[in-house]
Each structure stands twice: as C-alpha cells, then as structure tokens.
Amino acid sequence: FAPFLFISLIISFHVDNRESFCHSTDLSCQYCSLSLRKDIKEVVKHSKICNLGGINPTCAIYRYMCPLCSYSTQQSSSMVRHIRKHVREKPYPCSVCNMSFTQNAHLQRHNIRVHTKEKPYSCSFCAYKSNDGSNLKKHVQTKHGILDT
C-alpha cells in the first residue's frame, strides 16, 4: 500500500461503517446519551467535551476514529495528519537537508529554526530576538520576571 492510499481507505471505511462499527455499543455519554465504543477513555473524553456547554451542553460527536489507537476527531484533515504518524508518512521534504515532515507547518518551522537567520520573535522589553516563540516566552519569564506573556 502507498501510505496515502492507506489513509484514504481508513477514512472511507470509517465513514461507510461509522454507525455499525463505532457507535453500536452499550456505553453512553452522560450528557447526550450518545452510544460510544466500549472504550471507557473514549466515553470520558467525549463526556468532558459534551459538558463544556454547562447547563445546555452541546454534543461534539467525533466523526472520525482512528482504527489503530483511541484518537478521534471531527475533521478528516486532522485524521489524515494523525494517521501519517502511524504509517510514518512524511510528504513534506526539506529542500536543504534530508529531513521530511508530516505537516507543512512543521517544515516551515524547521526552515526558520535551522536554515535561516530569521528571528521573528522579539522581546517587548529589550533587544532579544529568537527564532522560537517558546524561547522568547522563557526569556521574558526569566529575564523580566513576567510569567504570563
């Protein structure tokens, strides 16, 4: 199988068999009574999201469930990105070195951090610049004593 074909087959299998395969068991959400798989972790995760609405909870039904682990999502694009991790598909190669990535955003971040001198993250309190937002956050916390940036 080509990895992309594998991903397409998994998603189409899920969409075709969603009612009979994924939601035909005896565990239910305590807020909306949706029947979920017999995996208690899935019921707990769904119930937490379903209860976010407070008094009038809105049910967030997961349309796509990974057949290889307990991951589930409402978006097919998120499932495609997730499945790439299982099949180790990395369709975004770096043009400078031999690294490849599962997402274009990861490739872009790699290029900024590794191959360019660009430092797009600037400290508001001094001249410090970084190519990584988390490094800037640590800088502001340690050098300027500001905990929430």
C-alpha positions as CSV (number, residue, x, y, z in Angstrom):
1,F,0.0,0.0,0.0
2,A,1.1,3.5,-0.6
3,P,0.7,5.5,2.6
4,F,-1.8,8.0,1.2
5,L,-4.0,5.2,-0.3
6,F,-3.9,3.5,3.2
7,I,-5.1,6.8,4.8
8,S,-7.9,7.2,2.2
9,L,-9.0,3.6,2.8
10,I,-9.2,4.0,6.5
11,I,-11.2,7.2,6.3
12,S,-13.6,5.8,3.7
13,F,-14.0,2.6,5.8
14,H,-14.8,4.7,8.8
15,V,-17.4,6.9,7.0
16,D,-19.1,3.8,5.5
17,N,-19.1,1.8,8.7
18,R,-19.5,4.5,11.3
19,E,-22.9,3.6,12.6
20,S,-22.4,-0.2,12.7
21,F,-18.7,-0.2,13.8
22,C,-18.1,2.8,16.0
23,H,-21.3,3.7,17.8
24,S,-23.1,0.4,18.3
25,T,-22.2,-0.4,21.9
26,D,-23.6,-0.1,25.4
27,L,-21.5,2.8,26.8
28,S,-23.2,6.2,26.6
29,C,-22.4,9.9,27.2
30,Q,-24.0,11.0,30.5
31,Y,-24.9,14.4,28.9
32,C,-26.3,13.5,25.5
33,S,-26.8,9.7,25.7
34,L,-24.7,9.1,22.6
35,S,-23.5,5.5,22.5
36,L,-19.8,5.2,22.1
37,R,-17.3,2.3,21.7
38,K,-16.7,0.1,24.7
39,D,-13.5,2.1,25.5
40,I,-14.1,3.9,28.7
41,K,-11.4,6.5,27.8
42,E,-13.5,7.5,24.8
43,V,-16.6,7.9,26.8
44,V,-14.8,10.1,29.4
45,K,-13.2,12.2,26.7
46,H,-16.5,12.7,24.8
47,S,-18.4,13.5,28.1
48,K,-15.9,16.2,29.0
49,I,-16.2,17.9,25.6
50,C,-20.0,17.4,25.6
51,N,-20.2,19.1,29.1
52,L,-18.3,22.2,28.1
53,G,-21.6,23.9,27.3
54,G,-22.5,23.9,31.0
55,I,-26.3,23.9,31.6
56,N,-27.1,23.3,27.9
57,P,-24.3,21.1,26.8
58,T,-23.6,20.8,23.1
59,C,-22.6,17.4,21.9
60,A,-19.4,17.2,19.9
61,I,-19.7,13.9,18.2
62,Y,-16.4,12.6,16.8
63,R,-16.9,11.6,13.2
64,Y,-13.5,10.0,12.6
65,M,-12.0,7.4,14.9
66,C,-8.5,6.0,14.4
67,P,-8.6,2.2,13.9
68,L,-5.1,1.9,15.3
69,C,-5.5,3.8,18.6
70,S,-8.0,5.7,20.6
71,Y,-7.6,9.1,18.8
72,S,-10.8,10.6,17.4
73,T,-11.6,13.9,15.7
74,Q,-14.4,15.8,13.9
75,Q,-12.2,16.7,10.9
76,S,-10.9,14.4,8.2
77,S,-7.8,16.6,7.7
78,S,-6.9,16.0,11.4
79,M,-7.3,12.3,11.0
80,V,-5.1,12.3,7.9
81,R,-2.4,14.1,9.8
82,H,-2.8,11.7,12.7
83,I,-2.7,8.6,10.5
84,R,0.6,9.8,8.9
85,K,2.2,9.3,12.3
86,H,1.2,5.7,12.4
87,V,2.4,4.9,8.8
88,R,5.4,7.2,9.2
89,E,4.4,9.1,6.0
90,K,6.3,12.4,5.7
91,P,5.2,14.1,2.5
92,Y,6.9,17.5,3.1
93,P,10.7,17.1,2.5
94,C,13.2,19.9,3.3
95,S,14.9,21.2,0.1
96,V,18.1,22.0,2.0
97,C,18.7,18.8,4.1
98,N,17.3,15.3,4.1
99,M,14.6,15.8,6.8
100,S,10.9,15.3,6.0
101,F,7.8,16.2,7.9
102,T,4.2,15.1,8.4
103,Q,2.9,18.7,8.1
104,N,3.8,21.7,6.0
105,A,3.8,23.9,9.2
106,H,6.4,21.6,10.7
107,L,8.6,22.0,7.6
108,Q,8.2,25.8,7.7
109,R,9.2,25.9,11.4
110,H,12.2,23.7,10.7
111,N,13.4,26.1,7.9
112,I,13.1,29.1,10.2
113,R,14.8,27.3,13.1
114,V,17.6,25.5,11.2
115,H,18.3,27.0,7.8
116,T,17.6,30.8,8.1
117,K,19.0,33.5,10.3
118,E,15.5,34.9,10.7
119,K,14.3,35.6,14.2
120,P,10.7,36.6,14.0
121,Y,10.0,36.6,17.8
122,S,11.1,39.9,19.5
123,C,11.1,40.8,23.2
124,S,8.9,43.9,24.0
125,F,11.3,44.8,26.9
126,C,14.8,44.5,25.4
127,A,16.6,43.8,22.1
128,Y,16.4,40.0,22.5
129,K,15.2,38.1,19.4
130,S,14.6,34.4,18.8
131,N,13.6,32.0,16.1
132,D,11.4,30.1,18.5
133,G,8.3,31.5,20.3
134,S,8.8,29.2,23.4
135,N,12.4,30.5,23.8
136,L,11.1,34.1,23.8
137,K,8.5,33.2,26.4
138,K,11.2,31.6,28.6
139,H,13.4,34.7,28.1
140,V,10.6,37.1,29.2
141,Q,9.9,34.9,32.3
142,T,13.5,34.6,33.4
143,K,15.0,38.0,32.4
144,H,12.0,40.2,33.0
145,G,10.0,38.3,35.7
146,I,6.8,38.3,33.7
147,L,5.1,35.0,34.0
148,D,2.2,35.3,31.5
149,T,3.0,36.6,28.1
